[in-house]
Amino acid sequence: MTQQPTGTSAPKPTLAPFVVRPLHCPSPLRIDEALGKEVNDRLMSWVGRIGIFAGKLEKIRDSNFGRYAMLCHTDTDDPDRLLLQGQCLAALFAVDDHFCDDRSLGCSPATVAPRLSFAIAAMDPVYLPRSFDTELERQLDSDPVLVGLRAYMKRVEEFCTPSQVARVRQISIAMFVTMAAEGAWRIYDTKPTIAEYLASRQVNSFWPCLVLIDPIGGYEVPANLYSQPQVHQITALASLATTLVNDLYSAYKEHMNEVGEFKLPYLLAAQHQCTLQQAIDHIADIHDDVMRDYEVAEDRLLGNASPLLQRYLKGLKAWIAGNLEWHKHSARYHVEPR
């Protein structure tokens, strides 16, 4: 049972996790558990070599990022290409866990922004005079999270054109900026407006994963097409929809970890003076509204889409569908009530 809020403070559930109602979302285009396991096994070997998630490898295995990649990229069955998405997920979730959210891994709100700022050097090469470059390399090599980001970017370069590599960097770094804002929200107990929060979540999102749709598929959406306003819009809507799913399924874990009342369930509970479960239902409504906007944008684009754009739009739909399927079953968000 959840309790009614007092003033502007959101209630704390005491017994049961939240229930996520059925969402407006397409069904998965492919479920191949054997392929997902193969990708996950390869990913765990890579994670072990890199050194991220030290002491939590079984938990990461159970999170099953390999299955995530299999579900979301349905136009290839090459486990090596799908591994790239698994590496993206592992590297970026490591940033989120180690730098932003998981206090058991040493993160602190005060260090979020400087650590993310330095992480940019792991994503985008920095060119310094030799003496400083040696110091920089030593610092980058001393943090497993940064080692993971650099190793991931080396894999990106194997599969991507220079334009696609630049796109991966740009979108990932934009996410770091919005992640840094959350550190300040925690330090100063800031409550963003819901519009401000959603604008942040459109960027602090799975967009750095969606950007791999075409390189993993073995083709390229040219920069001028990818940046065309209607294509940008539908990609942004897909990004927000997939991330609202994450807000729903991670809500109980974050609530139990007390990561901050700037999160969407608390904001909605305060605005509507309702329980957190009712706020979860509101998030589901927002998700469905975003998905309907996505479908309108998709219909508009499909009316005059080239075969290349049709393939990209199918890739976006596969990502939306696979993302929900993974969130429903991943051990990452299965938390035992305390």
N, C-alpha and C positions, 0 to 999 in steps of 0.2 A: 504494500500500500504506500502511496505517496501522500504527503501532507500539503495542505494549502500554504502558499507563501505568506510570509509576514512582511509587510512593507515592500521593499524592492528586492529582498533576498529570496532567491529561488529555493524551493523545498528540497530536502534530501530523502530519497527513497531508502527504506530500511531493510526490505526483505527481498524484493524481486527485481530483476533487470527490466529494462524497458521493452515494450513490444513494438516492432516495426510492422505496420500494416502493409498489405500488398501495394506495390508501387506501379505507376504507369511506366512501363518499360518493355522493350522487345525481349523475346526469349533468346537464350544463347544460340548462336549459329553453329557451334560445335562443342561437344564435350567428349574429349578423347583422353581418358584418365591415364592410359599407358604413356602417351606422349607427354602429358603434364608431369608424370613422375620422372621420366627421362630428363626433362628440362630441370626439374627441381633437384635431382641428384647431381647434375652438372653444376648447378648454381651453388649447392652446398659445398662442393669441392672448391669452387672459386672463393666463396665467403671464408672458408677455413684458411685458405692461403693468404687472403688479404688481412684477416685478423679483426674484422668488424664483428660486433655482437659477441665479443669474447664472453664465455661462460653461459651464453644463451643460445647456443647453436641448435639444440633440439627444439626450442621454442620457435626459432626462425624456420627450421625444417617444417614444423607443423603449420606455420603460417602459409606455406605452400605457394610461394611466388612463382614457381614453375607452372603450377596449374593456372595461376592468374594470366601468365603470358600465353599459355595454350588457349584459354578462353577468349582472349581479347584480340589475338592476331590469327584470324581464320583463313587467311589467304596464303599461308605457308605451313608445311608440316616439317620443316627443317629445324631440328632441335638446336642447332648452332645459332640460327637466326633468332629463334625464340629466346635463347639464352640471353641475348642482348637486352630484351625487355626485363627478364628476371634480374639482370645486373643493374639495370636502371632502378627498378623497384627497391632492390636491396640497398644500393648506394644512397638513394634519396630517403628511404625510411631510416637508414642509419643516421643521416643528418638530422632528421626530425627527432629520433629517439635520443641520440647522444647530445645534441646541441640544444634541443627545445623542450622536450616533454618528459623524458624519463629521468626522474631524480635519482633512481638507483644507479644510473649510468653517469652521474656526476654533473648533469646539466643544471644551470642556474639562470634565472631571468636576466641577471646583470651581464652575463657573458654571451647571450644569444647573438646580439648584433655584431660584436667584434669577431666572434668565431665564424659567423656566416660571411662577414666581409672578407676574412682571410680565406674562406673556402672558395671564393671566386678565383683565387690564384690556382686552385686545383682544377678548375673547369676551363680557364682561359689562360694560356701561357703568359707569364710575366717576363719581360726582358730587362735584366738589370746588369750593371757592371759586374765583372767576374767575382769580386770579393763579396758583394751582396748576394749574388746569385747562389754562391755556395751556402751562405747562411740560410737563404730562402729554401733551398733544396733540403737542408737538414731539418728545418721546421716542418716542411710538408711531409717528409718521410717519418716524422715522429708521431703522427696522429693517424691511427688506422682508418678513421673516417675519411680523411683527406687522401690517404693512399687508395681507398676504395673509389673515390670520385675520379682520381687520375686514371686508375685502371679501367674504370667504366668508359671514360672519354677515349682511351686508346682503342677500346672495342668499337665505340661510335665511329672513329676514324676508319676502321676496317670496312664498315658497311655503308658509310655516308659520303656523298659528294661534299666538297668544301662548303657549298651553300647550306646543305643539310646540317653539317657540323656547326656552322654559325647559328643556325636556327635552334639547335639543341642548347647551345651555350646561352643564347639570348633569353630563351624562355625559362631555363633553369635559374639563371641569375635573377630574373624578374621575380621568380618565386622566393628566392632568398630575401629579397627586399621586403616582401610582405610577411615572411616568417619573422623577420627582425621586428616588425611592428608589434607582433604578439608579445615579444619580450617586454616592450615598453608598456603594453596594456597590463601585463602582470605586475610589473614593478609599481606602477602608479594606480593600480586598481581601476583602470579606465574601462568604461562600458561604451563601446562603439554603438552607433545606431545600427539597426538591422541592415539598412542599405549599405552602410560603410563596411559592415562585416561581410556581406555578400559580395561586394565589389572586391574586397581583399581575397575572398575564397575563390573567385573566378581565376585569380592568378596563383594564389597559394593552394595548389590543386594538383590534379593529375595531368595537367597540360604538358609538363615535361615528359610524361610517358606517352601521351597522345601524339607528340611530335615524332615518335618513332614509327608511326603507322606505315608510311611509305618506304622508309629504308628497310624495315624488317620484311616488307612485302616484296622488296627488290625493284622498286621503281622510285621516281622522284616527282613530287608535285612542285613545279617550278615556283620560284620565289614570288613572281608577279601574280601567279594564280593563288598561291597560298595566302598572300596578303590582300587579295581582292576582298572588298568589304563584306560581301555576302558569305564568302568562304571563311573569313575571319569570324564573322558572327556565329556561324553554325559550329565552328570549332570551339568558340568561347562558351556557347550554350552547352555543348557536350562536356566541356571541362567542368562547368558549374554543376551540371546534373550529376556527373560521376562523383564529384566531391561532396555534394549534399548526401549522397548515399553513404559516403564515409562518415559524415557528421552524424547520420542516424545510427550506423552500426558501431561507431566508436564511442557513442555518447555515454554508455554505462561504464566502460573502461575508464574514460576520462573523468567521469563523475567520481568513481571510486578512488582514482589517483589524485583528485582535487587539483587539477591542472589550471583552473582559473574560471571565474564566473563571467568572462567575456565571451565564452562559447555560446553558440546559437541557442541551445535549449534554455540556458539561463536568461538570455536576452528576451526570448519569446515568453518565457514564464513570467518575467517581470512586466513586460508590456501588456500581456493579457491577463495578469493576475490569476494564473492557472497552475496546475501541477506540471511537473516535468514530463510526465507521460502525455499530457495534453499538448505540451510544447513539442514533443516528438511528433505527434499527429500533425501539428502545424508545419513542421519541417517537411513532412511527407507531402502536404498540400503544396508547399513552395516547390518541391522537387517536381511534382506533377505539372505545375504551371510552366516550369522551365522546359519540361519535356514536350509540352504542347507547342510552345514557341519553337523548339527545335524541329518538331515535325512540320510546322508551317514553313520554316526556313528550308528544310529538306525538300519539300514538295516544290517550292519555288525554284530551287537550284536544279532539281532533276528534270524540270521541264525543258531545259536547254543545255544539259550537261554533256560534255565530251566523255568518251569511254574512260579516260584518265580520271576525270572528276567523279564519275560514277563509281569507280573503284575506290577512290578515297572516301566517298560518302558511305559506301558499304563498310569500309574499315572503321569509320566513326561509329556506325551502328553496332558493329561487332564489339567494339570497345565498351560502349554503353551497356550492352547486354551482358558481356562477360564480367564487367566490373560488379554488377549487382550479384551475379551468381557467385563470384568469389567471396564477396562480403558476407553473403548468407552463410557460408560454410567454413571460412578461414578461422583457424584457432586463434589468430591474432586478436579477435574481438570477442572470444568466448571467455567471460570472466565469471568466476564463481562468486555469488553474493557473500558478503561478509556478515 
